[in-house]
Structure formats: structure tokens, C-alpha cells
Amino acid sequence: MKNLRTFAAAATLAVAGSAASAASITEIAAGDERFTTLVAAVTAAGLADTLAGPGNFTVYAPLNDAFAALPEGTVETLLQEENKGQLTDILLYHVDDRVLMAGDFPAGSNYFKPINESERLCITSANGGVTIADGTGEMATVVVANIEADNGVIHVIDKVLLPGTRPACH
């Protein structure tokens, strides 16, 4: 984990220094200590410039604790160069190419297609909250909604979304 923290800190500085806009999704994430693992992953996958560029993006941003909850060694393995494709697929599962504010999610459960087009998310909006079922059927909760950026919006989630079989909307 120490190497991951060092890499995350270096990635945060690199991304913060190269962000196209002070209010891009990349810049917001790089400036928030809750997202150091996400920033490290986005940088390792080569997606930092994309998320700093013109949008429209909705990013479901897992907290550091969400990455820490993955099985031991998962994050370090995904950050290795030979696993860049798998890391990219997972990260693109967290991004929609539209700006979707929390109020834009229709009531009930509905499928949404992230940029990783081979996958689906089941997003449920009910009782003033939003949850997201991933390909494993596990649920993430949006813990902070509608962090606006120049190129989109960030919804902070408490779980890393993982591709798999289609989640059942209920």
C-alpha cells in the first residue's frame, strides 16, 4: 500500500499540474484526498487527460475506502502496465458520456449504459437517494451527489463498480 500511496501522490501532482481547466473532473478529483486511489488508477489507465478535456461526463467516483474494500492486492495488480486494459474497462464502467444530475435519474430502477458499452448499470432513484447495481449485482450508494465540473458532474460512491453479468433492475 505504501507504493500505491506514493504513486497516487505523484499522480495527483502530475494531473493537477496538467489539468486543462481548474474545474475539470480530473482537477476536482486530484484536489480531493478522498480520491487518491481513483486518481492513481485514472492516471495509470491514461484517462486523466480525457476526463480533464471537454465533456460531457458523469463520473461515479469511488472513495479510497471503496478501493480498499477490494480483495487484498487487487488495486496494485490493476495498476500494473500489463493490466491496463482491464483497469481501463473498470474505469470506463464508472463514466457516462452525458451529464446526469441526481435529479435526472427517473424514479425507480433503470438501466444506464456507461462508456464501457458492453456493460450496463442499474441505477435506482428512490426516497431521495440513488443506488447503483453493477455487473456483480452488488450495490453502491451515491454518498455525495452533483459535484459540478466544467466538463460534467461527479457522484461520489461507496463501492467500486465491477463489470459482470447484467445487473437485475428491480
Backbone as CSV, one residue per row, in Angstrom:
resi,resn,N_x,N_y,N_z,CA_x,CA_y,CA_z,C_x,C_y,C_z
1,MET,0.814,-1.194,0.000,0.000,0.000,0.000,0.860,1.261,0.000
2,LYS,2.053,1.193,0.609,2.911,2.377,0.635,3.269,2.808,-0.783
3,ASN,3.588,1.833,-1.663,3.914,2.173,-3.051,2.720,2.805,-3.745
4,LEU,1.512,2.304,-3.444,0.305,2.861,-4.043,0.129,4.310,-3.607
5,ARG,0.334,4.592,-2.318,0.194,5.962,-1.829,1.207,6.894,-2.490
6,THR,2.444,6.420,-2.644,3.479,7.228,-3.290,3.097,7.493,-4.741
7,PHE,2.634,6.438,-5.444,2.214,6.589,-6.831,1.033,7.551,-6.918
8,ALA,0.075,7.408,-5.994,-1.109,8.272,-6.008,-0.720,9.726,-5.787
9,ALA,0.195,9.966,-4.863,0.628,11.340,-4.605,1.306,11.933,-5.828
10,ALA,2.174,11.163,-6.468,2.856,11.639,-7.674,1.843,11.872,-8.797
11,ALA,0.885,10.955,-8.937,-0.128,11.098,-9.981,-0.987,12.327,-9.727
12,THR,-1.325,12.565,-8.472,-2.132,13.732,-8.131,-1.412,15.006,-8.531
13,LEU,-0.122,15.102,-8.237,0.650,16.290,-8.610,0.743,16.427,-10.119
14,ALA,0.967,15.322,-10.813,1.085,15.366,-12.267,-0.223,15.793,-12.907
15,VAL,-1.332,15.235,-12.433,-2.622,15.568,-13.003,-2.991,17.008,-12.671
16,ALA,-2.756,17.422,-11.436,-3.099,18.790,-11.044,-2.320,19.801,-11.876
17,GLY,-1.103,19.478,-12.205,-0.281,20.388,-12.979,-0.644,20.436,-14.444
18,SER,-1.334,19.405,-14.963,-1.611,19.359,-16.391,-3.091,19.504,-16.720
19,ALA,-3.922,19.725,-15.743,-5.352,19.805,-15.998,-5.663,20.979,-16.923
20,ALA,-6.591,20.728,-17.858,-6.932,21.741,-18.843,-7.769,22.864,-18.224
21,SER,-8.522,22.554,-17.196,-9.393,23.546,-16.581,-9.339,23.364,-15.078
22,ALA,-9.337,24.459,-14.364,-9.269,24.392,-12.905,-10.478,23.690,-12.322
23,ALA,-11.547,23.551,-13.090,-12.755,22.934,-12.575,-13.134,21.677,-13.351
24,SER,-12.165,21.021,-13.993,-12.475,19.780,-14.700,-12.675,18.649,-13.696
25,ILE,-13.253,17.567,-14.145,-13.437,16.397,-13.290,-12.094,15.922,-12.761
26,THR,-11.083,15.871,-13.614,-9.753,15.442,-13.186,-9.206,16.356,-12.102
27,GLU,-9.330,17.664,-12.288,-8.809,18.613,-11.306,-9.530,18.496,-9.968
28,ILE,-10.825,18.355,-10.001,-11.588,18.204,-8.757,-11.143,16.951,-8.020
29,ALA,-11.030,15.836,-8.736,-10.610,14.578,-8.107,-9.184,14.679,-7.571
30,ALA,-8.294,15.297,-8.356,-6.892,15.409,-7.940,-6.741,16.284,-6.702
31,GLY,-7.652,17.211,-6.503,-7.574,18.105,-5.366,-8.286,17.595,-4.121
32,ASP,-8.804,16.383,-4.171,-9.587,15.840,-3.054,-8.933,14.565,-2.546
33,GLU,-8.466,14.584,-1.309,-7.751,13.437,-0.719,-8.583,12.161,-0.680
34,ARG,-9.894,12.267,-0.797,-10.746,11.068,-0.783,-10.619,10.254,-2.061
35,PHE,-9.980,10.819,-3.091,-9.912,10.165,-4.406,-8.492,9.837,-4.862
36,THR,-7.518,9.732,-3.970,-6.140,9.492,-4.413,-6.004,8.170,-5.160
37,THR,-6.712,7.140,-4.739,-6.621,5.854,-5.439,-7.259,5.962,-6.818
38,LEU,-8.398,6.622,-6.906,-9.051,6.822,-8.199,-8.147,7.602,-9.140
39,VAL,-7.523,8.667,-8.653,-6.626,9.472,-9.492,-5.446,8.618,-9.966
40,ALA,-4.887,7.798,-9.084,-3.785,6.911,-9.477,-4.232,5.956,-10.570
41,ALA,-5.436,5.410,-10.432,-5.951,4.456,-11.424,-6.225,5.142,-12.760
42,VAL,-6.853,6.313,-12.716,-7.153,7.062,-13.943,-5.857,7.435,-14.665
43,THR,-4.853,7.820,-13.909,-3.557,8.173,-14.491,-2.893,6.948,-15.103
44,ALA,-2.886,5.820,-14.385,-2.269,4.586,-14.890,-2.962,4.097,-16.156
45,ALA,-4.265,4.333,-16.262,-5.017,3.899,-17.446,-4.896,4.883,-18.608
46,GLY,-4.285,6.049,-18.364,-4.141,7.040,-19.424,-5.420,7.815,-19.695
47,LEU,-6.301,7.902,-18.702,-7.583,8.578,-18.893,-7.654,9.970,-18.281
48,ALA,-6.595,10.415,-17.605,-6.634,11.713,-16.916,-6.884,12.859,-17.888
49,ASP,-6.213,12.863,-19.033,-6.401,13.948,-19.996,-7.819,13.947,-20.557
50,THR,-8.374,12.758,-20.780,-9.741,12.661,-21.284,-10.718,13.300,-20.307
51,LEU,-10.586,12.956,-19.023,-11.502,13.487,-18.016,-11.195,14.932,-17.638
52,ALA,-10.085,15.466,-18.141,-9.774,16.882,-17.967,-10.234,17.683,-19.181
53,GLY,-10.540,16.983,-20.267,-10.904,17.640,-21.514,-12.385,17.960,-21.583
54,PRO,-12.809,18.395,-22.782,-14.215,18.750,-22.939,-15.107,17.531,-22.702
55,GLY,-16.185,17.710,-22.023,-17.113,16.618,-21.713,-18.221,16.599,-22.719
56,ASN,-19.139,15.860,-22.404,-19.918,15.793,-21.175,-19.676,14.456,-20.483
57,PHE,-19.440,14.492,-19.188,-19.200,13.274,-18.443,-19.990,13.269,-17.145
58,THR,-20.432,12.088,-16.779,-20.881,11.814,-15.423,-19.934,10.747,-14.910
59,VAL,-19.279,11.012,-13.797,-18.344,10.060,-13.212,-18.893,9.609,-11.868
60,TYR,-19.010,8.288,-11.728,-19.366,7.678,-10.450,-18.027,7.374,-9.787
61,ALA,-17.623,8.237,-8.839,-16.267,8.238,-8.304,-16.179,7.482,-6.977
62,PRO,-15.533,6.300,-6.986,-15.378,5.559,-5.736,-14.382,6.241,-4.792
63,LEU,-14.720,6.238,-3.537,-13.832,6.754,-2.493,-12.646,5.822,-2.293
64,ASN,-11.577,6.320,-1.692,-10.430,5.467,-1.362,-10.859,4.236,-0.586
65,ASP,-11.794,4.390,0.361,-12.274,3.259,1.153,-12.929,2.187,0.286
66,ALA,-13.555,2.598,-0.818,-14.173,1.628,-1.725,-13.096,0.767,-2.393
67,PHE,-11.995,1.392,-2.798,-10.890,0.625,-3.376,-10.248,-0.270,-2.319
68,ALA,-10.124,0.239,-1.091,-9.516,-0.541,-0.003,-10.353,-1.766,0.338
69,ALA,-11.651,-1.739,0.052,-12.532,-2.867,0.347,-12.400,-4.007,-0.668
70,LEU,-11.727,-3.757,-1.796,-11.491,-4.828,-2.769,-10.539,-5.854,-2.152
71,PRO,-10.558,-7.086,-2.661,-9.624,-8.093,-2.118,-8.181,-7.584,-2.151
72,GLU,-7.416,-7.968,-1.130,-6.036,-7.512,-0.988,-5.237,-7.767,-2.265
73,GLY,-4.507,-6.753,-2.701,-3.655,-6.856,-3.882,-4.345,-6.497,-5.189
74,THR,-5.667,-6.338,-5.174,-6.406,-6.064,-6.415,-5.971,-4.752,-7.051
75,VAL,-5.934,-3.693,-6.266,-5.589,-2.379,-6.821,-4.166,-2.396,-7.364
76,GLU,-3.228,-2.921,-6.589,-1.833,-2.964,-7.037,-1.695,-3.765,-8.333
77,THR,-2.441,-4.861,-8.435,-2.399,-5.682,-9.654,-2.963,-4.917,-10.841
78,LEU,-4.077,-4.232,-10.649,-4.693,-3.479,-11.739,-3.818,-2.326,-12.209
79,LEU,-3.001,-1.762,-11.318,-2.141,-0.635,-11.685,-0.913,-1.056,-12.490
80,GLN,-0.672,-2.363,-12.607,0.469,-2.836,-13.383,0.197,-2.648,-14.876
81,GLU,1.228,-2.284,-15.612,1.108,-1.977,-17.045,0.408,-3.096,-17.825
82,GLU,0.715,-4.344,-17.516,0.130,-5.458,-18.268,-1.374,-5.615,-18.027
83,ASN,-1.912,-4.921,-17.033,-3.343,-4.995,-16.739,-4.087,-3.710,-17.105
84,LYS,-3.439,-2.870,-17.913,-4.014,-1.570,-18.277,-5.376,-1.721,-18.956
85,GLY,-5.551,-2.712,-19.801,-6.832,-2.921,-20.487,-7.960,-3.226,-19.518
86,GLN,-7.696,-4.102,-18.559,-8.705,-4.444,-17.563,-9.017,-3.230,-16.680
87,LEU,-7.988,-2.493,-16.285,-8.180,-1.287,-15.476,-9.024,-0.269,-16.244
88,THR,-8.709,-0.077,-17.512,-9.460,0.867,-18.337,-10.929,0.465,-18.431
89,ASP,-11.197,-0.836,-18.648,-12.585,-1.317,-18.711,-13.339,-1.013,-17.417
90,ILE,-12.690,-1.253,-16.289,-13.340,-0.988,-14.997,-13.602,0.501,-14.831
91,LEU,-12.624,1.330,-15.160,-12.806,2.771,-15.003,-13.888,3.317,-15.937
92,LEU,-13.922,2.851,-17.178,-14.940,3.326,-18.117,-16.335,2.861,-17.729
93,TYR,-16.412,1.868,-16.867,-17.685,1.417,-16.311,-18.237,2.458,-15.336
94,HIS,-17.396,3.368,-14.882,-17.768,4.416,-13.935,-18.072,5.753,-14.609
95,VAL,-18.126,5.783,-15.953,-18.282,7.049,-16.679,-19.416,6.941,-17.696
96,ASP,-20.269,7.938,-17.707,-21.322,8.065,-18.720,-20.950,9.275,-19.571
97,ASP,-21.286,9.243,-20.847,-20.919,10.355,-21.733,-22.004,11.434,-21.822
98,ARG,-22.808,11.504,-20.785,-23.812,12.562,-20.645,-23.639,13.187,-19.259
99,VAL,-24.176,14.378,-19.073,-24.208,14.971,-17.739,-25.545,14.573,-17.114
100,LEU,-25.467,13.746,-16.085,-26.655,13.242,-15.405,-26.624,13.695,-13.948
101,MET,-27.384,14.714,-13.652,-27.515,15.169,-12.274,-28.395,14.153,-11.543
102,ALA,-28.296,14.110,-10.222,-29.067,13.122,-9.449,-30.559,13.224,-9.761
103,GLY,-31.057,14.437,-9.955,-32.467,14.617,-10.271,-32.858,14.137,-11.663
104,ASP,-31.871,13.839,-12.515,-32.149,13.353,-13.865,-32.448,11.861,-13.904
105,PHE,-32.117,11.145,-12.825,-32.398,9.710,-12.805,-33.889,9.522,-12.539
106,PRO,-34.598,8.819,-13.438,-36.027,8.632,-13.219,-36.281,7.795,-11.965
107,ALA,-37.454,8.019,-11.365,-37.827,7.245,-10.182,-37.857,5.755,-10.532
108,GLY,-37.456,4.950,-9.563,-37.424,3.509,-9.775,-36.070,3.072,-10.285
109,SER,-36.038,1.852,-10.810,-34.788,1.259,-11.292,-34.760,1.248,-12.805
110,ASN,-33.646,1.721,-13.363,-33.500,1.816,-14.817,-32.078,1.472,-15.224
111,TYR,-31.951,0.866,-16.418,-30.630,0.569,-16.944,-30.004,1.812,-17.555
112,PHE,-28.704,1.966,-17.333,-27.924,3.024,-17.955,-26.696,2.383,-18.582
113,LYS,-26.297,2.918,-19.740,-25.140,2.392,-20.458,-23.955,3.308,-20.220
114,PRO,-22.915,2.815,-19.509,-21.712,3.638,-19.335,-20.890,3.648,-20.624
115,ILE,-19.782,4.365,-20.612,-18.905,4.394,-21.793,-18.418,2.990,-22.146
116,ASN,-18.186,2.145,-21.136,-17.867,0.734,-21.391,-19.155,0.096,-21.895
117,GLU,-19.389,0.204,-23.210,-20.678,-0.110,-23.819,-21.111,-1.563,-23.724
118,SER,-20.190,-2.466,-23.416,-20.580,-3.870,-23.319,-21.257,-4.160,-21.984
119,GLU,-21.326,-3.178,-21.120,-21.861,-3.369,-19.771,-23.062,-2.459,-19.524
120,ARG,-23.795,-2.751,-18.454,-24.924,-1.936,-18.036,-24.847,-1.699,-16.536
121,LEU,-25.407,-0.585,-16.108,-25.594,-0.287,-14.695,-27.087,-0.208,-14.449
122,CYS,-27.513,-0.620,-13.273,-28.907,-0.447,-12.872,-28.917,0.636,-11.800
123,ILE,-29.439,1.801,-12.160,-29.466,2.936,-11.239,-30.883,3.094,-10.711
124,THR,-30.962,3.121,-9.384,-32.259,3.236,-8.717,-32.323,4.571,-7.983
125,SER,-33.361,5.310,-8.281,-33.621,6.573,-7.598,-34.903,6.399,-6.804
126,ALA,-34.780,6.485,-5.477,-35.950,6.306,-4.616,-35.717,6.984,-3.279
127,ASN,-36.761,7.545,-2.729,-36.719,8.162,-1.402,-35.596,9.183,-1.263
128,GLY,-35.314,9.934,-2.322,-34.303,10.976,-2.275,-32.876,10.484,-2.387
129,GLY,-32.661,9.184,-2.588,-31.319,8.631,-2.709,-31.127,7.904,-4.030
130,VAL,-29.869,7.643,-4.354,-29.534,6.947,-5.588,-28.588,5.801,-5.256
131,THR,-28.899,4.603,-5.775,-28.013,3.446,-5.663,-27.724,2.926,-7.060
132,ILE,-26.597,2.222,-7.183,-26.165,1.704,-8.477,-25.789,0.237,-8.298
133,ALA,-26.459,-0.647,-9.055,-26.100,-2.061,-9.064,-25.144,-2.290,-10.231
134,ASP,-24.031,-2.969,-9.954,-23.052,-3.230,-11.005,-23.261,-4.633,-11.583
135,GLY,-22.325,-5.074,-12.389,-22.413,-6.368,-13.046,-22.327,-7.552,-12.118
136,THR,-21.940,-7.329,-10.864,-21.912,-8.411,-9.883,-23.220,-8.477,-9.104
137,GLY,-24.087,-7.466,-9.309,-25.331,-7.390,-8.558,-25.169,-6.670,-7.232
138,GLU,-23.933,-6.284,-6.889,-23.681,-5.545,-5.649,-24.135,-4.098,-5.828
139,MET,-24.461,-3.455,-4.716,-24.974,-2.088,-4.767,-23.973,-1.075,-4.232
140,ALA,-23.829,0.017,-4.959,-23.082,1.183,-4.487,-24.117,2.252,-4.162
141,THR,-23.821,3.044,-3.160,-24.695,4.145,-2.788,-24.015,5.462,-3.151
142,VAL,-24.759,6.354,-3.755,-24.240,7.703,-4.008,-24.272,8.425,-2.665
143,VAL,-23.071,8.722,-2.143,-22.967,9.356,-0.827,-22.855,10.876,-0.931
144,VAL,-22.395,11.378,-2.068,-22.396,12.813,-2.367,-22.770,12.932,-3.841
145,ALA,-23.823,13.689,-4.114,-24.292,13.831,-5.495,-23.980,15.227,-6.023
146,ASN,-23.913,15.304,-7.335,-23.904,16.584,-8.051,-22.729,17.504,-7.744
147,ILE,-21.512,16.974,-7.750,-20.330,17.835,-7.691,-20.089,18.299,-9.121
148,GLU,-20.394,19.548,-9.380,-20.347,20.052,-10.749,-18.936,20.435,-11.166
149,ALA,-18.596,20.083,-12.398,-17.326,20.431,-13.024,-17.636,21.126,-14.346
150,ASP,-16.618,21.772,-14.920,-16.819,22.420,-16.218,-17.225,21.422,-17.302
151,ASN,-16.764,20.179,-17.163,-16.997,19.186,-18.210,-17.918,18.054,-17.772
152,GLY,-18.668,18.257,-16.688,-19.606,17.235,-16.278,-19.933,17.290,-14.802
153,VAL,-20.197,16.125,-14.244,-20.619,16.020,-12.849,-20.022,14.759,-12.235
154,ILE,-19.747,14.835,-10.939,-19.240,13.697,-10.179,-20.283,13.313,-9.149
155,HIS,-20.538,12.006,-9.062,-21.339,11.441,-7.977,-20.396,10.532,-7.199
156,VAL,-20.209,10.807,-5.925,-19.296,10.029,-5.082,-20.013,8.766,-4.637
157,ILE,-19.351,7.607,-4.824,-19.957,6.325,-4.444,-19.077,5.581,-3.451
158,ASP,-19.701,4.645,-2.741,-19.023,3.930,-1.662,-18.550,2.536,-2.058
159,LYS,-18.569,2.204,-3.352,-18.131,0.892,-3.836,-17.552,1.043,-5.231
160,VAL,-16.536,0.248,-5.529,-16.013,0.196,-6.893,-16.980,-0.649,-7.721
161,LEU,-17.440,-0.100,-8.829,-18.360,-0.824,-9.720,-17.546,-1.802,-10.561
162,LEU,-18.013,-3.049,-10.611,-17.294,-4.083,-11.359,-18.181,-4.659,-12.458
163,PRO,-17.638,-4.766,-13.663,-18.391,-5.386,-14.757,-18.675,-6.860,-14.452
164,GLY,-19.644,-7.389,-15.138,-20.009,-8.799,-14.989,-21.282,-9.053,-15.753
165,THR,-22.066,-9.997,-15.296,-23.363,-10.236,-15.942,-24.264,-9.061,-15.655
166,ARG,-25.229,-8.857,-16.495,-26.112,-7.699,-16.332,-26.789,-7.707,-14.970
167,PRO,-26.775,-6.556,-14.303,-27.470,-6.472,-13.013,-28.983,-6.499,-13.222
168,ALA,-29.668,-7.081,-12.278,-31.121,-7.144,-12.363,-31.698,-5.872,-11.761
169,CYS,-32.414,-5.124,-12.572,-33.143,-3.971,-12.047,-34.416,-4.504,-11.398
170,HIS,-34.686,-3.999,-10.231,-35.908,-4.459,-9.548,-36.782,-3.295,-9.167
